[in-house]
Amino acid sequence: MAIVYDEAHLEGYVREAVRASPEHPVLVDSFLEDAYEVDVDALGDGERVVIAESWSTSKRRDPQRRLLPVLPPYKIAPRHLDTIRDMTRRLGLKLKVRGLMNVQFAIRGTRSTSSR
C-alpha cells in the first residue's frame, strides 16, 4: 500500500505493483485526510447481527495504522455511533453473514462513510 500525492508517484507505484504481481489487480482508492478510522466487529447468524461494543479508532494518516481497542467509543459523536451501528447491522443482514464480520468506517468532519 502506498499513499501518493501526484501523478508521477502514482505511475511509479503502479509500474512496480504490476511488475511484482502481474496477475493481481491494483486497487486505486481515494484517501481521506484527517479522518478517524473506526473498526467495528460484529457477529451474524444469517438473521441477526450483534455488534461487539468494542471499537478501534486511529487517525487515518497513521502509517502503521495502529488501531487501539476502546470501550466506550472514544471521540465518536453519538449520531455517528448510531449511523455506524445501523449500517453495520444492515450490511450483515443484507449479506446474510454467518459468523464474524468486520466493518471499517472513516469519519471526517460531520460525515461517516464506509471504508470497506
Secondary structure in CASP SS format (residue, H / E / C, confidence):
PFRMAT SS
TARGET T0000
AUTHOR 0000-0000-0000
METHOD secondary structure of the structure
MODEL  1
M C 1.00
A C 1.00
I C 1.00
V C 1.00
Y C 1.00
D C 1.00
E H 1.00
A H 1.00
H H 1.00
L H 1.00
E H 1.00
G H 1.00
Y H 1.00
V H 1.00
R H 1.00
E H 1.00
A H 1.00
V H 1.00
R H 1.00
A H 1.00
S C 1.00
P C 1.00
E C 1.00
H C 1.00
P C 1.00
V C 1.00
L C 1.00
V C 1.00
D C 1.00
S C 1.00
F C 1.00
L C 1.00
E C 1.00
D C 1.00
A C 1.00
Y E 1.00
E E 1.00
V E 1.00
D E 1.00
V E 1.00
D E 1.00
A E 1.00
L E 1.00
G E 1.00
D E 1.00
G C 1.00
E C 1.00
R C 1.00
V E 1.00
V E 1.00
I E 1.00
A E 1.00
E E 1.00
S E 1.00
W E 1.00
S E 1.00
T E 1.00
S E 1.00
K E 1.00
R C 1.00
R C 1.00
D C 1.00
P C 1.00
Q C 1.00
R C 1.00
R C 1.00
L C 1.00
L E 1.00
P E 1.00
V E 1.00
L C 1.00
P C 1.00
P C 1.00
Y C 1.00
K C 1.00
I C 1.00
A C 1.00
P H 1.00
R H 1.00
H H 1.00
L H 1.00
D H 1.00
T H 1.00
I H 1.00
R H 1.00
D H 1.00
M H 1.00
T H 1.00
R H 1.00
R H 1.00
L H 1.00
G H 1.00
L H 1.00
K H 1.00
L C 1.00
K C 1.00
V C 1.00
R E 1.00
G E 1.00
L E 1.00
M E 1.00
N E 1.00
V E 1.00
Q E 1.00
F E 1.00
A E 1.00
I E 1.00
R E 1.00
G C 1.00
T C 1.00
R E 1.00
S E 1.00
T E 1.00
S E 1.00
S C 1.00
R C 1.00
END
